[in-house]
Amino acid sequence: TSHLIQALQNEQISDDQIVRRQCQNVRLLILDDLGVEKLTESWGKGKLYEIIESRYSADLPMIITTNSTKEELSEHVGGRTADRIRSMCKSVGLSGESRRETL
């Protein structure tokens, strides 16, 4: 997620409409580590909302992973986007020790 958003914000991908359209129309969209990337109020949050809203309207599935709490995610992506995510995704909590350090 963070690499895609950074590339779009830095205009490393020349046509963000193509990327957004692909994110909106792919059969299954997976957003990994949502909440890690820095979203600008004007660009990132708005584009992310457009993608999630279009998937919501088209009843297309998403898988989202995050280490953020519901409150942190809402603050990070904005209330409207967080509401859409909560209404279309099932929350599955995982517990245990991090395996990143042992890999």
VOSETI-289402 format. One record per residue: x, y, z of N, C-alpha, C in turn; residue in one letter; residue number from 1. Coordinates in steps of 0.001 Angstrom, whole numbers, plus 524288, in hexadecimal, padded with zeros to 5 digits. Layout:
BEGIN
neast = X	nnorth = Y	nup = Z	caeast = X	canorth = Y	caup = Z	ceast = X	cnorth = Y	cup = Z	type = A	seq = NUM
...
REM end
This chain:
BEGIN
neast = 80337	nnorth = 7FB5D	nup = 80000	caeast = 80000	canorth = 80000	caup = 80000	ceast = 80362	cnorth = 804E1	cup = 80000	type = T	seq = 1
neast = 80730	nnorth = 8051D	nup = 80383	caeast = 80A4C	canorth = 809E2	caup = 803F8	ceast = 80D70	cnorth = 80AF8	cup = 7FF0E	type = S	seq = 2
neast = 80F72	nnorth = 806EB	nup = 7FC71	caeast = 81275	canorth = 807C3	caup = 7F7AB	ceast = 80F0D	cnorth = 80A03	cup = 7F35B	type = H	seq = 3
neast = 80A58	nnorth = 807FF	nup = 7F2C7	caeast = 806C1	canorth = 809EC	caup = 7EED0	ceast = 80558	cnorth = 80F96	cup = 7EFD6	type = L	seq = 4
neast = 803DF	nnorth = 810D2	nup = 7F49B	caeast = 80243	canorth = 8162A	caup = 7F5DF	ceast = 806CA	cnorth = 819F2	cup = 7F549	type = I	seq = 5
neast = 80B73	nnorth = 81874	nup = 7F709	caeast = 80FFE	canorth = 81BDA	caup = 7F671	ceast = 81139	cnorth = 81CC7	cup = 7F0B8	type = Q	seq = 6
neast = 810F7	nnorth = 818AF	nup = 7ED98	caeast = 81217	canorth = 81945	caup = 7E806	ceast = 80E30	cnorth = 81CE6	cup = 7E56E	type = A	seq = 7
neast = 80949	nnorth = 81C6A	nup = 7E6DC	caeast = 8054B	canorth = 81FD5	caup = 7E49A	ceast = 805F9	cnorth = 82574	cup = 7E672	type = L	seq = 8
neast = 8070A	nnorth = 82630	nup = 7EB7F	caeast = 807BC	canorth = 82B7A	caup = 7ED8B	ceast = 80C7D	cnorth = 82E1C	cup = 7EB31	type = Q	seq = 9
neast = 810B1	nnorth = 82B33	nup = 7EA4D	caeast = 81580	canorth = 82D66	caup = 7E827	ceast = 81570	cnorth = 82D89	cup = 7E235	type = N	seq = 10
neast = 81105	nnorth = 82C11	nup = 7DFE5	caeast = 8104F	canorth = 82BFB	caup = 7DA3F	ceast = 8144A	cnorth = 82883	cup = 7D787	type = E	seq = 11
neast = 815FF	nnorth = 82464	nup = 7DA2F	caeast = 81974	canorth = 82096	caup = 7D7BD	ceast = 81663	cnorth = 81D3A	cup = 7D3E5	type = Q	seq = 12
neast = 8115A	nnorth = 81CD2	nup = 7D4CD	caeast = 80DE5	canorth = 81A4A	caup = 7D106	ceast = 80B36	cnorth = 81EBF	cup = 7CE2E	type = I	seq = 13
neast = 80C0A	nnorth = 81F17	nup = 7C91F	caeast = 80A6C	canorth = 823B8	caup = 7C63C	ceast = 8048A	cnorth = 82494	cup = 7C616	type = S	seq = 14
neast = 8017F	nnorth = 82082	nup = 7C5FD	caeast = 7FBD9	canorth = 82144	caup = 7C599	ceast = 7F923	cnorth = 81E8E	cup = 7CA23	type = D	seq = 15
neast = 7F823	nnorth = 8218F	nup = 7CE3F	caeast = 7F5BF	canorth = 81F31	caup = 7D2E0	ceast = 7F036	cnorth = 81D59	cup = 7D1DB	type = D	seq = 16
neast = 7EDA6	nnorth = 81F69	nup = 7CDD2	caeast = 7E862	canorth = 81D91	caup = 7CC90	ceast = 7E86F	cnorth = 817DC	cup = 7CAD8	type = Q	seq = 17
neast = 7EC7A	nnorth = 81646	nup = 7C80A	caeast = 7ECE7	canorth = 810D3	caup = 7C65B	ceast = 7ED73	cnorth = 80D47	cup = 7CB1A	type = I	seq = 18
neast = 7F0D5	nnorth = 80ECD	nup = 7CEBA	caeast = 7F1B0	canorth = 80BA0	caup = 7D368	ceast = 7ECC0	cnorth = 80B7B	cup = 7D6B1	type = V	seq = 19
neast = 7EA3F	nnorth = 80FF4	nup = 7D771	caeast = 7E567	canorth = 8100C	caup = 7DA7D	ceast = 7E13C	cnorth = 80CA5	cup = 7D7F5	type = R	seq = 20
neast = 7E0C0	nnorth = 80CEC	nup = 7D2D9	caeast = 7DCEC	canorth = 809BD	caup = 7D012	ceast = 7DE0C	cnorth = 803F0	cup = 7D0D4	type = R	seq = 21
neast = 7E303	nnorth = 80279	nup = 7D0A4	caeast = 7E46A	canorth = 7FD00	caup = 7D187	ceast = 7E30C	cnorth = 7FB5E	cup = 7D718	type = Q	seq = 22
neast = 7E431	nnorth = 7FEB1	nup = 7DAE9	caeast = 7E2DB	canorth = 7FD80	caup = 7E05C	ceast = 7DCFB	cnorth = 7FD23	cup = 7E11D	type = C	seq = 23
neast = 7DA21	nnorth = 80045	nup = 7DE3E	caeast = 7D479	canorth = 80050	caup = 7DEC4	ceast = 7D1FA	cnorth = 7FB8D	cup = 7DC2C	type = Q	seq = 24
neast = 7D475	nnorth = 7F960	nup = 7D831	caeast = 7D1F4	canorth = 7F555	caup = 7D511	ceast = 7D439	cnorth = 7EFD9	cup = 7D599	type = N	seq = 25
neast = 7D8BB	nnorth = 7EF4A	nup = 7D805	caeast = 7DB0A	canorth = 7EA1F	caup = 7D8A1	ceast = 7D74F	cnorth = 7E6A5	cup = 7DBBC	type = V	seq = 26
neast = 7D75B	nnorth = 7E18B	nup = 7DAB7	caeast = 7D39C	canorth = 7DE06	caup = 7DD42	ceast = 7D436	cnorth = 7DDEF	cup = 7E32B	type = R	seq = 27
neast = 7D909	nnorth = 7DDEE	nup = 7E521	caeast = 7DA0C	canorth = 7DE0A	caup = 7EABC	ceast = 7DE72	cnorth = 7E1E5	cup = 7EBBD	type = L	seq = 28
neast = 7DD7F	nnorth = 7E5D0	nup = 7EEDF	caeast = 7E174	canorth = 7E9B4	caup = 7F039	ceast = 7E383	cnorth = 7E878	cup = 7F5AA	type = L	seq = 29
neast = 7E8AF	nnorth = 7E82B	nup = 7F620	caeast = 7EB2A	canorth = 7E72C	caup = 7FB2A	ceast = 7EE69	cnorth = 7EBEF	cup = 7FC93	type = I	seq = 30
neast = 7ED17	nnorth = 7EE5C	nup = 800F3	caeast = 7F00A	canorth = 7F2CC	caup = 80300	ceast = 7F2EB	cnorth = 7F0E9	cup = 807D8	type = L	seq = 31
neast = 7F7FF	nnorth = 7F079	nup = 8076C	caeast = 7FB30	canorth = 7EE62	caup = 80BA7	ceast = 7FD77	cnorth = 7F2D0	cup = 80EDC	type = D	seq = 32
neast = 7FD35	nnorth = 7F254	nup = 813F9	caeast = 7FF5F	canorth = 7F633	caup = 8179B	ceast = 7FCF6	cnorth = 7FBA1	cup = 816F7	type = D	seq = 33
neast = 7F7D9	nnorth = 7FBDB	nup = 8163E	caeast = 7F536	canorth = 800E5	caup = 815E2	ceast = 7F5FE	cnorth = 803D1	cup = 81AFF	type = L	seq = 34
neast = 7F79E	nnorth = 80898	nup = 81AA5	caeast = 7F8A5	canorth = 80BB5	caup = 81F4A	ceast = 7FE63	cnorth = 80CEC	cup = 81FF1	type = G	seq = 35
neast = 801B7	nnorth = 80A44	nup = 81CF7	caeast = 80757	canorth = 80B3C	caup = 81D42	ceast = 808D7	cnorth = 80FF7	cup = 819FD	type = V	seq = 36
neast = 8064D	nnorth = 81086	nup = 81581	caeast = 8079F	canorth = 814B3	caup = 811D9	ceast = 805D0	cnorth = 81A03	cup = 813DA	type = E	seq = 37
neast = 80859	nnorth = 81E0F	nup = 81200	caeast = 806BF	canorth = 82364	caup = 81359	ceast = 802EC	cnorth = 82547	cup = 80F2E	type = K	seq = 38
neast = 7FE40	nnorth = 8268F	nup = 810E7	caeast = 7FA41	canorth = 8287C	caup = 80D55	ceast = 7F9A4	cnorth = 82E56	cup = 80E0B	type = L	seq = 39
neast = 7F9DE	nnorth = 83132	nup = 809CE	caeast = 7F8C7	canorth = 836C5	caup = 80A2C	ceast = 7F2E2	cnorth = 8377A	cup = 80A4F	type = T	seq = 40
neast = 7F130	nnorth = 83B95	nup = 80CC6	caeast = 7EB97	canorth = 83C9A	caup = 80D38	ceast = 7E928	cnorth = 83D4C	cup = 807D1	type = E	seq = 41
neast = 7EBC4	nnorth = 8403F	nup = 80477	caeast = 7E985	canorth = 84188	caup = 7FF65	ceast = 7E9F9	cnorth = 83D23	cup = 7FB70	type = S	seq = 42
neast = 7EE53	nnorth = 83A58	nup = 7FB76	caeast = 7EF18	canorth = 8366D	caup = 7F75E	ceast = 7EDF4	cnorth = 830EF	cup = 7F93F	type = W	seq = 43
neast = 7F100	nnorth = 82EF3	nup = 7FCC5	caeast = 7F0BD	canorth = 82973	caup = 7FE2E	ceast = 7EB91	cnorth = 827AA	cup = 80055	type = G	seq = 44
neast = 7E972	nnorth = 82A8C	nup = 80409	caeast = 7E483	canorth = 828F0	caup = 80671	ceast = 7E017	cnorth = 82903	cup = 8027D	type = K	seq = 45
neast = 7E00E	nnorth = 82CE9	nup = 7FF1B	caeast = 7DBF3	canorth = 82D4D	caup = 7FB23	ceast = 7DC2F	cnorth = 828EC	cup = 7F72A	type = G	seq = 46
neast = 7E0DF	nnorth = 827B7	nup = 7F551	caeast = 7E179	canorth = 82388	caup = 7F172	ceast = 7E03A	cnorth = 81E3C	cup = 7F3D2	type = K	seq = 47
neast = 7E1FC	nnorth = 81D59	nup = 7F8A0	caeast = 7E0CA	canorth = 81870	caup = 7FB3F	ceast = 7DAE7	cnorth = 817DB	cup = 7FBEF	type = L	seq = 48
neast = 7D83F	nnorth = 81C15	nup = 7FD66	caeast = 7D28F	canorth = 81BE0	caup = 7FDF9	ceast = 7CFFD	cnorth = 81A8C	cup = 7F8C5	type = Y	seq = 49
neast = 7D1C7	nnorth = 81CF4	nup = 7F47E	caeast = 7CF8A	canorth = 81BDA	caup = 7EF55	ceast = 7CFF1	cnorth = 81615	cup = 7EDFF	type = E	seq = 50
neast = 7D47D	nnorth = 813D4	nup = 7EF03	caeast = 7D550	canorth = 80E45	caup = 7EDD7	ceast = 7D1B4	cnorth = 80AE4	cup = 7F12B	type = I	seq = 51
neast = 7D195	nnorth = 80BE0	nup = 7F63E	caeast = 7CE61	canorth = 808A7	caup = 7F9C0	ceast = 7C896	cnorth = 80979	cup = 7F8B8	type = I	seq = 52
neast = 7C700	nnorth = 80E40	nup = 7F7C3	caeast = 7C180	canorth = 80F5C	caup = 7F69C	ceast = 7BFC8	cnorth = 80CA7	cup = 7F195	type = E	seq = 53
neast = 7C312	nnorth = 80CBA	nup = 7EDA2	caeast = 7C199	canorth = 80A32	caup = 7E8AE	ceast = 7C11A	cnorth = 8044C	cup = 7E965	type = S	seq = 54
neast = 7C47A	nnorth = 80200	nup = 7EC84	caeast = 7C42F	canorth = 7FC64	caup = 7ED87	ceast = 7BF50	cnorth = 7FB2E	cup = 7F0C5	type = R	seq = 55
neast = 7BE11	nnorth = 7FE91	nup = 7F477	caeast = 7B95C	canorth = 7FDF5	caup = 7F7A3	ceast = 7B482	cnorth = 7FE0E	cup = 7F41E	type = Y	seq = 56
neast = 7B445	nnorth = 801EA	nup = 7F0B0	caeast = 7AFC2	canorth = 80283	caup = 7ED32	ceast = 7AF34	cnorth = 7FDEC	cup = 7E973	type = S	seq = 57
neast = 7B39D	nnorth = 7FBBD	nup = 7E7C2	caeast = 7B38C	canorth = 7F75B	caup = 7E414	ceast = 7B35F	cnorth = 7F211	cup = 7E6DC	type = A	seq = 58
neast = 7B34B	nnorth = 7F223	nup = 7EC0B	caeast = 7B32F	canorth = 7ED5E	caup = 7EF35	ceast = 7B7CD	cnorth = 7E9CD	cup = 7EDE4	type = D	seq = 59
neast = 7BC7A	nnorth = 7EC26	nup = 7ED8A	caeast = 7C144	canorth = 7E936	caup = 7EC68	ceast = 7C455	cnorth = 7E86B	cup = 7F176	type = L	seq = 60
neast = 7C6A6	nnorth = 7E3CF	nup = 7F21B	caeast = 7C946	canorth = 7E289	caup = 7F70D	ceast = 7CEA4	cnorth = 7E50F	cup = 7F7A6	type = P	seq = 61
neast = 7D02A	nnorth = 7E5A5	nup = 7FC93	caeast = 7D550	canorth = 7E79C	caup = 7FE02	ceast = 7D73E	cnorth = 7E487	cup = 802AF	type = M	seq = 62
neast = 7DC50	nnorth = 7E408	nup = 802FF	caeast = 7DEE1	canorth = 7E219	caup = 807B5	ceast = 7E280	cnorth = 7E66F	cup = 80979	type = I	seq = 63
neast = 7E1F5	nnorth = 7E808	nup = 80E5D	caeast = 7E52B	canorth = 7EC42	caup = 81075	ceast = 7E7F2	cnorth = 7EA3C	cup = 81546	type = I	seq = 64
neast = 7ED12	nnorth = 7EAF6	nup = 81576	caeast = 7EFF2	canorth = 7E9BE	caup = 81A36	ceast = 7F1E1	cnorth = 7EED5	cup = 81C8D	type = T	seq = 65
neast = 7F1FB	nnorth = 7EF04	nup = 821B5	caeast = 7F3D3	canorth = 7F3A7	caup = 82471	ceast = 7F572	cnorth = 7F236	cup = 829F9	type = T	seq = 66
neast = 7F906	nnorth = 7F520	nup = 82C0D	caeast = 7FA69	canorth = 7F493	caup = 8318F	ceast = 7F7B3	cnorth = 7F8C1	cup = 834CF	type = N	seq = 67
neast = 7F48B	nnorth = 7FBEF	nup = 83251	caeast = 7F1DA	canorth = 8003F	caup = 834E9	ceast = 7ECE3	cnorth = 7FE61	cup = 83796	type = S	seq = 68
neast = 7EB84	nnorth = 80106	nup = 83BD5	caeast = 7E66E	canorth = 8001E	caup = 83E41	ceast = 7E24B	cnorth = 802AD	cup = 83AD2	type = T	seq = 69
neast = 7DD60	nnorth = 80199	nup = 83BE1	caeast = 7D92C	canorth = 80415	caup = 838DD	ceast = 7D973	cnorth = 809FD	cup = 8394D	type = K	seq = 70
neast = 7DAAE	nnorth = 80BE5	nup = 83DED	caeast = 7DB02	canorth = 8118A	caup = 83EC6	ceast = 7DFA1	cnorth = 813E4	cup = 83BCE	type = E	seq = 71
neast = 7E420	nnorth = 81145	nup = 83C04	caeast = 7E8BD	canorth = 81332	caup = 8393E	ceast = 7E7DC	cnorth = 81334	cup = 83359	type = E	seq = 72
neast = 7E55B	nnorth = 80F19	nup = 83165	caeast = 7E44B	canorth = 80ED2	caup = 82BCB	ceast = 7E092	cnorth = 81326	cup = 82A24	type = L	seq = 73
neast = 7DC99	nnorth = 81420	nup = 82D41	caeast = 7D8E5	canorth = 8184C	caup = 82C1D	ceast = 7DB9F	cnorth = 81D92	cup = 82BE8	type = S	seq = 74
neast = 7DF25	nnorth = 81E7C	nup = 82F8D	caeast = 7E21A	canorth = 8235E	caup = 82F96	ceast = 7E5B1	cnorth = 823B8	cup = 82AD9	type = E	seq = 75
neast = 7E7EA	nnorth = 81F5D	nup = 82953	caeast = 7EBB2	canorth = 81F4E	caup = 82512	ceast = 7E926	cnorth = 81FFA	cup = 81FB9	type = H	seq = 76
neast = 7E4F9	nnorth = 81D16	nup = 81EAD	caeast = 7E29B	canorth = 81D37	caup = 81975	ceast = 7DDF5	cnorth = 820EC	cup = 8191F	type = V	seq = 77
neast = 7DBFA	nnorth = 822AE	nup = 81D92	caeast = 7D764	canorth = 82611	caup = 81D9F	ceast = 7D28D	cnorth = 822FE	cup = 81F0A	type = G	seq = 78
neast = 7CEE2	nnorth = 825B4	nup = 82156	caeast = 7CA18	canorth = 8233A	caup = 82343	ceast = 7C6CE	cnorth = 820A2	cup = 81F18	type = G	seq = 79
neast = 7C60E	nnorth = 82344	nup = 81A9E	caeast = 7C2CD	canorth = 82106	caup = 81670	ceast = 7C524	cnorth = 81BF1	cup = 81461	type = R	seq = 80
neast = 7CA3B	nnorth = 81C04	nup = 81372	caeast = 7CCD5	canorth = 81760	caup = 81162	ceast = 7CCA5	cnorth = 812F4	cup = 8155B	type = T	seq = 81
neast = 7CDB3	nnorth = 8142D	nup = 81A41	caeast = 7CD8C	canorth = 81030	caup = 81E59	ceast = 7C812	cnorth = 80DDE	cup = 81EDB	type = A	seq = 82
neast = 7C3FC	nnorth = 8111A	nup = 81E5F	caeast = 7BEA2	canorth = 80F22	caup = 81E96	ceast = 7BD8E	cnorth = 80B4B	cup = 81A2A	type = D	seq = 83
neast = 7BF66	nnorth = 80C96	nup = 81573	caeast = 7BEB7	canorth = 80910	caup = 810FC	ceast = 7C18D	cnorth = 803E7	cup = 811EA	type = R	seq = 84
neast = 7C653	nnorth = 8044B	nup = 813D9	caeast = 7C95F	canorth = 7FF91	caup = 814E6	ceast = 7C68D	cnorth = 7FC26	cup = 818DE	type = I	seq = 85
neast = 7C4AF	nnorth = 7FE87	nup = 81D19	caeast = 7C1F4	canorth = 7FB85	caup = 82126	ceast = 7BCEE	cnorth = 7F911	cup = 81F17	type = R	seq = 86
neast = 7BA44	nnorth = 7FBC3	nup = 81B8A	caeast = 7B54C	canorth = 7F9B0	caup = 819A9	ceast = 7B601	cnorth = 7F555	cup = 815A3	type = S	seq = 87
neast = 7BA8B	nnorth = 7F50B	nup = 81322	caeast = 7BB33	canorth = 7F110	caup = 80F17	ceast = 7BF36	cnorth = 7ECE2	cup = 8106E	type = M	seq = 88
neast = 7C1F7	nnorth = 7ED7B	nup = 814BC	caeast = 7C5FD	canorth = 7E9B1	caup = 81627	ceast = 7C4D9	cnorth = 7E752	cup = 81B81	type = C	seq = 89
neast = 7C635	nnorth = 7E276	nup = 81C1D	caeast = 7C5C0	canorth = 7DFDA	caup = 82129	ceast = 7CAF1	cnorth = 7E06F	cup = 823F7	type = K	seq = 90
neast = 7CAC7	nnorth = 7E212	nup = 828CD	caeast = 7CF83	canorth = 7E2C7	caup = 82BE1	ceast = 7D11D	cnorth = 7DD99	cup = 82E5D	type = S	seq = 91
neast = 7D601	nnorth = 7DC2D	nup = 82D94	caeast = 7D81B	canorth = 7D766	caup = 82FD9	ceast = 7DCF6	cnorth = 7D8E6	cup = 832EE	type = V	seq = 92
neast = 7DCAC	nnorth = 7D882	nup = 8380D	caeast = 7E11A	canorth = 7D9E2	caup = 83B5B	ceast = 7E4E3	cnorth = 7D556	cup = 83BE3	type = G	seq = 93
neast = 7E9CE	nnorth = 7D684	nup = 83BC1	caeast = 7EDE0	canorth = 7D299	caup = 83C82	ceast = 7F119	cnorth = 7D41F	cup = 8412F	type = L	seq = 94
neast = 7F2A8	nnorth = 7D04A	nup = 84446	caeast = 7F5DA	canorth = 7D173	caup = 848C7	ceast = 7FA9D	cnorth = 7CDE3	cup = 848B2	type = S	seq = 95
neast = 7FE48	nnorth = 7CF33	nup = 84BFE	caeast = 8030F	canorth = 7CC18	caup = 84C4B	ceast = 807D0	cnorth = 7CF82	cup = 84B63	type = G	seq = 96
neast = 80C3D	nnorth = 7CD08	nup = 84BBB	caeast = 8111E	canorth = 7CFE2	caup = 84B12	ceast = 8122C	cnorth = 7D0C9	cup = 84543	type = E	seq = 97
neast = 814D9	nnorth = 7D506	nup = 8442E	caeast = 81666	canorth = 7D631	caup = 83EDA	ceast = 81A72	cnorth = 7D236	cup = 83D05	type = S	seq = 98
neast = 819C7	nnorth = 7D05A	nup = 83852	caeast = 81D86	canorth = 7CCA8	caup = 83614	ceast = 8216A	cnorth = 7CF65	cup = 83293	type = R	seq = 99
neast = 820D8	nnorth = 7D46F	nup = 831C9	caeast = 8246C	canorth = 7D74A	caup = 82E5B	ceast = 82A06	cnorth = 7D6F6	cup = 83034	type = R	seq = 100
neast = 82ACB	nnorth = 7D735	nup = 8354A	caeast = 8300E	canorth = 7D72D	caup = 83758	ceast = 8329C	cnorth = 7D1D4	cup = 836FC	type = E	seq = 101
neast = 82F8C	nnorth = 7CDB8	nup = 83691	caeast = 831C6	canorth = 7C873	caup = 8366C	ceast = 8329A	cnorth = 7C67F	cup = 830E9	type = T	seq = 102
neast = 830B4	nnorth = 7C953	nup = 82D12	caeast = 83148	canorth = 7C793	caup = 8279D	ceast = 8366F	cnorth = 7C91F	cup = 82553	type = L	seq = 103
REM end
